[in-house]
Amino acid sequence: MTAATEVGCFETKAIHAGYDRSSNADAVSVPIYASAAFDLENAQRGDALAGGTLSGFEYSRVANPTVDVLERRLASLEGGVGAVALSSGMAAVSYALMCVAEGGGRIVAPVNLYGASIDALGDFLPKFGIHGDFVSDINDLNAVESAIGPETKAIYTESVANPSTAVADIEGLARLAHKHGIPLIVDNTVPTPYLLRPIEFGADIVVHSTTKGITGHGNALGGVIVDAGRFDWNNGGFPAFTHEELVISDQHVGKWESFHSRFGAQAFIKRIRIKYLRTFGAVQSPFNAYMQLIGLETLAVRERLGVASALAIAEYLRTLPHVTSVNYAALEGSPHNTLARKYLPSGVGTILSFTVEGDERNVERILDSTRVFSYVPNIGDLRSLIVNPTKVTHREVPKDHYEAAGVSDNLIRLSIGLENVDDLIADLDQAIAGAY
Ligand SMILES: *Cc1c(COP(=O)(O)O)cnc(C)c1O
């Protein structure tokens, strides 16, 4: 048979999309192309490749055949027109934010972002002229609209926040962004594209830390930027896309192009590859891309099992003495449950958090006495993980930000893996009972 590639449902595409066996020695598993550069073969072909009139590979900082399969597969799974894989999730976040606000600008975002993203928008990117305007609730569309000014270049949010599992109203935010001529950028790491595809609800750019649920085994770092290919970068607010540039022009024949004139709807993702990746060089290695492709093959079954266990654990924690609250948007009565039903009907993901009585001593005793849960600052691993956010993941987040995001010294975050759910529940049971 020939390989099914762009057809079928999510599970089918997660295994087949973007890969052509017949041009890869009929290998069923995507080969690792450990090659820094590629043979241009002859002068005419070299000229066509370099000029972009022929597609192919030249040098692995810009594109590599193994990484290319991962990019095509993730673009297909998210419903985008193109993707660029990077060496980490933070490379994806910072490239996307810098590209949209290149030359200076402002980005509206919630206070409950991933810690390093808060540090980027609140402290580091301002040194490059890119500033975050933080709102305490990204679903307060009036507050978001009041934060949008003439310098605003994007709304940036996470689809499901960590550790609260607050769900963003992507449709409402996309409508608001487009009314103001700016794109909506969504970090979709927590739910993975299996549970939620923001582009279907109007998002323009999706970023991921593929380190997490997509790879799923806690064994490789990676990130990706996916472009919906719908935003009009020629609306006057984004000069970086409409200036002519030598790198995409042909000075030999006097033909000058901007990213918008040359690539139209793909201007953003092409600029990420041809300027950001080519210049800053956070390249994903072919080996890591291979690990992520292997992870994607089982994403659907892992997520199905993980969300069922996460819900069972959240419901159980609610019944335990010493547990004062449980944050999991799929729970009846959660303040995020209405949005969870709309955006995440198959489950909100595999992280949840809860608060306990007492103080950080009790939290420390719980962390120190789990036997199945590992004390590890990661999520989306098939091993179950436990962490105290204020001491680890949210250390660089200003206190007023994390308090507004519901994070306190009494909060514990769990990332639910694929161990037997009864073992996980028994482990929490004994750890919590023994901490008081
Ligand atoms: C982990 C994470 C990141 C950063 O990803 P790395 O791969 O660790 O660089 C960004 N956003 C979210 C929501 C994350 O969980």
The ligand as a MOL file (V3000), in Angstrom:
LIG
                    3D

  0  0  0     0  0            999 V3000
M  V30 BEGIN CTAB
M  V30 COUNTS 15 15 0 0 0
M  V30 BEGIN ATOM
M  V30 1 C 7.1840 23.7560 29.4770 0
M  V30 2 C 6.3830 24.8570 28.8980 0
M  V30 3 C 6.9800 25.8360 28.0910 0
M  V30 4 C 8.4820 25.8420 27.8150 0
M  V30 5 O 8.8540 24.7090 27.1090 0
M  V30 6 P 10.3660 24.1170 27.1220 0
M  V30 7 O 10.2530 22.9980 26.1520 0
M  V30 8 O 10.6350 23.6700 28.5220 0
M  V30 9 O 11.2550 25.2190 26.6900 0
M  V30 10 C 6.1760 26.8270 27.5570 0
M  V30 11 N 4.8580 26.8670 27.7990 0
M  V30 12 C 4.2470 25.9480 28.5880 0
M  V30 13 C 2.7780 26.0620 28.8310 0
M  V30 14 C 4.9880 24.9180 29.1580 0
M  V30 15 O 4.3810 24.0250 29.9450 0
M  V30 END ATOM
M  V30 BEGIN BOND
M  V30 1 1 1 2
M  V30 2 1 2 3
M  V30 3 2 2 14
M  V30 4 1 3 4
M  V30 5 2 3 10
M  V30 6 1 4 5
M  V30 7 1 5 6
M  V30 8 2 6 7
M  V30 9 1 6 8
M  V30 10 1 6 9
M  V30 11 1 10 11
M  V30 12 2 11 12
M  V30 13 1 12 13
M  V30 14 1 12 14
M  V30 15 1 14 15
M  V30 END BOND
M  V30 END CTAB
M  END
